[in-house]
Amino acid sequence: MKKVYFLQTCDTCRRILKEVNLEGFELQEVKAKPINVAQLEELYAHTKSYEALFNRRAKLYKEMDLKNQNLSEKDYRQFILDDYTFLKRPVFMVDNEIFVGNSKNVIDDLKEKIG
């Protein structure tokens, strides 16, 4: 399976999508089609952590002062389901591997995987 979750209005996502060979990928824009419970559970199965999928750069994270709260895995899961901005992006699924976020190392590993 090849799938990418991204946000069309995110400059970083758009840049990465241009850099990567997307042939054969299913694209899901998370604002137009938010991630559902089954999809989030599938991502969780690969990361074993909702926190790893959580975007701490979201405006709502700052607005809700979440950094000063003690969040559980259950909290991270619910925030991601409640608002698309809480999903760290982009998220690439390639076969049985997951690549979360936009750090140089993650994107380099992704490019190496898909060629």
JOVENJO-V394303 format. One record per residue. N is the residue number from 0. RES is the residue in one letter. PSI is psi in radians with two decimals (999 if undefined). D_LAST is the distance of its C-alpha to the last C-alpha in Angstrom with 1 decimal. Layout:
BEGIN
n:N res:RES psi:PSI d_last:D_LAST
n:N res:RES psi:PSI d_last:D_LAST
END
This chain:
BEGIN
n:0 res:M psi:2.39 d_last:15.5
n:1 res:K psi:2.09 d_last:13.2
n:2 res:K psi:2.59 d_last:15.4
n:3 res:V psi:2.33 d_last:15.7
n:4 res:Y psi:2.23 d_last:19.1
n:5 res:F psi:3.01 d_last:19.9
n:6 res:L psi:2.10 d_last:23.0
n:7 res:Q psi:-0.56 d_last:23.4
n:8 res:T psi:-0.01 d_last:26.0
n:9 res:C psi:2.04 d_last:23.9
n:10 res:D psi:-0.71 d_last:22.8
n:11 res:T psi:-0.76 d_last:20.2
n:12 res:C psi:-0.80 d_last:18.6
n:13 res:R psi:-0.73 d_last:18.8
n:14 res:R psi:-0.80 d_last:17.2
n:15 res:I psi:-0.72 d_last:14.2
n:16 res:L psi:-0.54 d_last:13.9
n:17 res:K psi:-0.54 d_last:14.0
n:18 res:E psi:-0.39 d_last:11.3
n:19 res:V psi:2.52 d_last:8.6
n:20 res:N psi:1.90 d_last:7.5
n:21 res:L psi:0.17 d_last:10.3
n:22 res:E psi:2.20 d_last:10.7
n:23 res:G psi:-0.02 d_last:12.6
n:24 res:F psi:2.45 d_last:13.3
n:25 res:E psi:2.22 d_last:16.9
n:26 res:L psi:2.32 d_last:18.0
n:27 res:Q psi:1.98 d_last:21.1
n:28 res:E psi:2.02 d_last:23.0
n:29 res:V psi:-0.28 d_last:25.1
n:30 res:K psi:-0.76 d_last:28.1
n:31 res:A psi:-0.65 d_last:28.7
n:32 res:K psi:1.52 d_last:27.8
n:33 res:P psi:2.67 d_last:28.3
n:34 res:I psi:2.42 d_last:26.8
n:35 res:N psi:3.06 d_last:29.2
n:36 res:V psi:-0.81 d_last:30.5
n:37 res:A psi:-0.73 d_last:28.5
n:38 res:Q psi:-0.75 d_last:25.2
n:39 res:L psi:-0.69 d_last:26.2
n:40 res:E psi:-0.64 d_last:27.3
n:41 res:E psi:-0.76 d_last:24.0
n:42 res:L psi:-0.73 d_last:22.2
n:43 res:Y psi:-0.65 d_last:25.1
n:44 res:A psi:-0.50 d_last:24.6
n:45 res:H psi:-0.57 d_last:21.2
n:46 res:T psi:-0.42 d_last:22.5
n:47 res:K psi:0.41 d_last:26.2
n:48 res:S psi:2.16 d_last:27.2
n:49 res:Y psi:-0.54 d_last:28.0
n:50 res:E psi:-0.64 d_last:28.5
n:51 res:A psi:-0.40 d_last:24.8
n:52 res:L psi:-0.03 d_last:24.2
n:53 res:F psi:2.34 d_last:27.1
n:54 res:N psi:1.89 d_last:26.9
n:55 res:R psi:-0.05 d_last:29.6
n:56 res:R psi:-0.02 d_last:29.2
n:57 res:A psi:2.47 d_last:30.5
n:58 res:K psi:-0.73 d_last:33.8
n:59 res:L psi:-0.54 d_last:35.5
n:60 res:Y psi:-0.77 d_last:34.7
n:61 res:K psi:-0.78 d_last:36.9
n:62 res:E psi:-0.64 d_last:39.4
n:63 res:M psi:0.00 d_last:40.0
n:64 res:D psi:0.77 d_last:40.3
n:65 res:L psi:-0.40 d_last:38.0
n:66 res:K psi:-0.38 d_last:37.3
n:67 res:N psi:0.21 d_last:41.0
n:68 res:Q psi:2.63 d_last:40.9
n:69 res:N psi:1.65 d_last:40.1
n:70 res:L psi:2.43 d_last:37.4
n:71 res:S psi:2.98 d_last:36.7
n:72 res:E psi:-0.66 d_last:33.6
n:73 res:K psi:-0.69 d_last:35.7
n:74 res:D psi:-0.83 d_last:36.2
n:75 res:Y psi:-0.79 d_last:32.5
n:76 res:R psi:-0.84 d_last:31.8
n:77 res:Q psi:-0.72 d_last:34.6
n:78 res:F psi:-0.74 d_last:33.7
n:79 res:I psi:-0.72 d_last:30.1
n:80 res:L psi:-0.55 d_last:31.7
n:81 res:D psi:-0.59 d_last:34.4
n:82 res:D psi:2.19 d_last:32.4
n:83 res:Y psi:-0.45 d_last:28.9
n:84 res:T psi:-0.29 d_last:28.9
n:85 res:F psi:-0.13 d_last:29.0
n:86 res:L psi:2.12 d_last:25.5
n:87 res:K psi:2.40 d_last:23.1
n:88 res:R psi:2.81 d_last:20.3
n:89 res:P psi:2.83 d_last:17.7
n:90 res:V psi:2.07 d_last:17.1
n:91 res:F psi:2.28 d_last:13.9
n:92 res:M psi:2.14 d_last:14.3
n:93 res:V psi:1.93 d_last:11.6
n:94 res:D psi:-2.05 d_last:13.6
n:95 res:N psi:0.36 d_last:16.0
n:96 res:E psi:2.64 d_last:14.4
n:97 res:I psi:2.47 d_last:15.4
n:98 res:F psi:1.95 d_last:14.4
n:99 res:V psi:2.22 d_last:17.6
n:100 res:G psi:-3.06 d_last:18.5
n:101 res:N psi:0.32 d_last:17.5
n:102 res:S psi:2.66 d_last:17.9
n:103 res:K psi:-0.75 d_last:15.8
n:104 res:N psi:-0.75 d_last:15.1
n:105 res:V psi:-0.80 d_last:14.0
n:106 res:I psi:-0.68 d_last:11.6
n:107 res:D psi:-0.76 d_last:10.2
n:108 res:D psi:-0.72 d_last:9.8
n:109 res:L psi:-0.86 d_last:8.3
n:110 res:K psi:-0.68 d_last:5.5
n:111 res:E psi:-0.68 d_last:5.3
n:112 res:K psi:-0.77 d_last:5.7
n:113 res:I psi:-0.17 d_last:3.8
n:114 res:G psi:999 d_last:0.0
END
